[in-house]
Amino acid sequence: MLIDGVILWPITWVLRQSIPPGWFDVVLWIFDAVFYIGFVGSIYQGTPGKILLRLKVTDLEGKRISLFRSIKRYMFYQVCFLFAYLFLYLVNISYAEANFELIDVIIGLSGVLLGIVLGIAPFIGYLMVAYTERSQGLHDKIASTLVVVQDKKVNK
């Protein structure tokens, strides 16, 4: 993801300069989705970063995934980021509305705790890679995909 970010940074910069501010996030999300879904669902089976690291995304049998499965994988990958944004929003709201009366402190702390839980939850999906038998993240499990080293056979 870091390599892909470095590759996409100049394109993002050009988009930011040429698109009205209200539309930038929408256009960037669409561009990001087309980029990742297109590369992962293509004959390359991965983004440029995965290709450079000699990794590819396959189905559970080691075959190329369909465009539909690539979309499914991307959408669940994005759900993790949605929870992280929700975490930041809840923490921000909790502090902004606190007047330091007891009830406001309780409401503020509950928002912070909920935000922390929702903020940590997405990372559990990524941490699963280290602890699952086939090194799958939550988005891989849901989409029935694997990230494997190119030229290596898939263990069933």
Beta strands, then each sheet from edge to edge (+ up, - down):
strand 1: 55-59
strand 2: 145-149
sheet 1: 1+ 2-
end
